[in-house]
Amino acid sequence: MTKNRLLFFLVFCLYIISFTSIARGAITILDNFDRPDGPVNGNWTVQEGSFNIVNNATQGGDYAIATMNGISSNIAEADIEATGSGIQYVALVLGYHDVNTNYFIKAQDDDGGTPDFNKLYCYYGNNRHLPIWSDDSFSLSPSFTSAHMRVEFNPNSRDITITFSHIDSGSGTQQYICPNAPLTGGSGIGIGSYNITRGRIDNFAADLPSVTVPTLTDWGMIVFIVFAGLGAIYHLRKWEKT
């Protein structure tokens, strides 16, 4: 084997190892709600209250919560907007087990005046502030009418990070952390809302793992690396003798 061929062999082995050992994920829009007005239906299960499609977005009734069928993720995202004056909120849900056991992260219009979100709450359950989790709330500064909302649960630190971007169609960003989230025993994702005539949710998305690239198990990688190394040594010694 020539030196160039040996070099190619080693590079190829490294490429295979790196390619097959990368865990891939991507934010995927699961529902853009672009369909005729009416009940949300589709791939949703409404757990409490009601959700309707209104002008290619969704709006929920009082204390409404819905989950997406068959989807698990630690990250959920959506475009949110406050509409009309009056108390309203929209929420993203992670770790759904049942209506009493989930992470319920909501942006709320607390003052009921001009339509804008001015408070953020981290609740456990469908809009339920239970003793199981401390009252993590923040004043949104500045308040805003629309934004892209992202909620991410870190299973190692058990922190929930909330990020608002594209605030009022601009480049502003706000980020908040609700720590020490209790385990829910569930992994479902969904949405929540209050007041069927206010608060819009659009372009609901989640981080989903890619299944297009096969991965090696840890032991499989170890065995592969050992044999690749032995093969490289054999060919190197053979090349040195010629």
N, C-alpha and C positions, 0 to 999 in steps of 0.2 A: 504494500500500500504506500503510495507517495505521501509526502508531507502535506500537500494540499488536500488530498482525500481524507487524511486523518483529521485535519483541521475542520473540514466540512462535517465529518462524522461527529466530532465533539460539539460543534455549534448546533447541529441538528438535535442532539440529545438534550442540550440545554433548552432549546426552543420547545421541544415536546414537553419537558418538565414544567416550564413556565406557563405554557399554554393550557395544560390540563389541570393545573393546580389553582387557577384563578377562579374565585367565586364571583359570578357576574350578576348584577341586578340593574334594574332600570325603573324609573318613574313612568308609569303607564296610566294614561287617562282611561278610566273604567266606564265613565258615563258623562257625556257632554249635554245630556238632557234635550238634545235637538230632535224633538218629536212633538206631535200635537198636544195641546193642553188637555189635562185630565190626570187621573191617578198616576203616580210615579211608575208603578209596575216594573216591567223589565226584570232585571236581576236583583231586585230589592225585596226584602221582607220588612214590612212596617211592623215594628214591635209594639209601639204605642202611638196613639194619635193618628195623624194622617199627613201624607205628603202629596202634593200636586205639582204637575208640570205647568208653569206659567211663563209664556214668552221665552221658551228655550232655556229655562233654568228651573230649579225646584224650590218650593216654599212649603214649610211645615206648619201644622196647627199647634195648639198649645201643648207643651211638653211632648212634642213628637220626637220619635227616635226610629231610625231605620238602619238595617244592616245589609251589606252586600253579600249575596249568597256565595258560599264556597271560597271566599277570599280571606287570607290571613296575611297580616303585614304589621311591622312596627312603625310604619310611616304612612300617614295619610295627608293629602293636600286637596285644596279646593280654592276657587275664587269665591269671595264672599262680598256681599253688599248690603248695607242698611238702606231700607226704603220706607218712606212715610215717617211720620212723627209718632212716637209712642214707644212703650217698653217692647223690646225685641231682642232676640239673640239668635245666633247660629253656632253650631258646634260640630267638631270632628270627634269621632269615637274610635278608640283603640282598645285592645284587650277585651273585646266583648265576650262575656260569658252568658249574662242575662241582663234584664233591664236594671237590676240592682247592682250588678257587678261588672263594671267597665270604667275606662278612663273617659271622662266626659269633659272636653276642653272647649269652652265657649267664649266667644266675643260678644259683648252685650252693650246695648244702648240703655244705660241705667236712668238717664234723666228724662227720657220721653219727649224731649224737645226737638231740636233739629235732628234729622236722621244721621247719626254717626255712632260708631262703636267707641266707647270710652272706658270700658272695663274688660278685664280678662279674668276668667275663673277656671281653676282646675278642680273638678268635682269627681266623685266616685259614684257611678250610677247615673241614671237619667235625670240630670239636673238636681241630684240629691247631694247635699252637703252632709256627709255622714261622719261620725267621730273617727271612723277608720282612717281618715286622711285629714291632715291639718288644712285649715282654710287658706289655701294659696290663691291670692287674688292680687291683681295689679291694676293700677290706673294706666290706661294706654296714653302715652304722651309722645306726640300729640294724638288726639282722637282723629278718626278718619271715617270716611264713608265706604270705601272699598279697598280691597287688598287681596293678595294671594296668601293664603294661610297654610302653613305646614306644621304638622305635629309629629314628633318623633320620640319614641320610647326607647331608652337604652336599657336592655335587660341586665347589663352588668352593674351599672351605677344606679339603675332604677330612677333615673332622672327623665323628665319629659320636657323636651325643648320645643318651644313654640316660636315660629318665625313668621313675621308679616313682611311681605315684600311687595313691590309694585304698588305702593300705597298711593291711593287716589290717582292711579295711572302714572305715577312718577317713579323715581329711583330710590325712594326712601325705604329703609328697612328698620324693623324693631324686633328684638329677640328677648325672650323671657324663659326662665327655667323653673319648673315645679319639681322639687327634689323628693326623694324617698317615697315614690309611688308604691303602694301595697300591691302584691301580686293578685291578679284577678282569676287565674286559672283558665282564661280564655284568650283567643287570638283574633277574634273577628274585628271588622272595621265598619264604620258607618258614619251617619250624620244625625244631627239633632237640630231642633228649631222651636221657636215660640212665636206665635201669631201668624196665622195663615196669610195675612195681607202684607206682611213685612218680612224683611230678611231673606235674601236670595243666596242660593248656593249653586255654583256651576263648575263644570270641568273637574269632577271628583276623580282623584288619582291616588295611586299607592305605589310603593316600591315592591316590585315583584321579581323573584329570582328568575334568571334565564335558564332554560332547560335545553338550549341548543348545543352547549359545549359539554361533553362528558368529562368527569373528573376522576382522578385516581384516588383510591383510599390511601390513608397514610402508609399502611404496610405495603400497598402496591407501589407507591412512590419509592419507598426505601429499597425494595427489591429491584425496581427498575434502575435506580441510581447505582446500586452495587454492580449489577450486570453491565450497565453502560460503562462504569469505571473500569471493570476488569477487561472489557472488550477494548477500551482505549489503551490500557497498559499493554495488552497483548500485541495490538497492532503497532504501538510505538516501539516496543522491543524488536519486533519483526522488521520494522523499517530501519532501525539502527544497525541491524546485522547485515542488511543488504548494501 
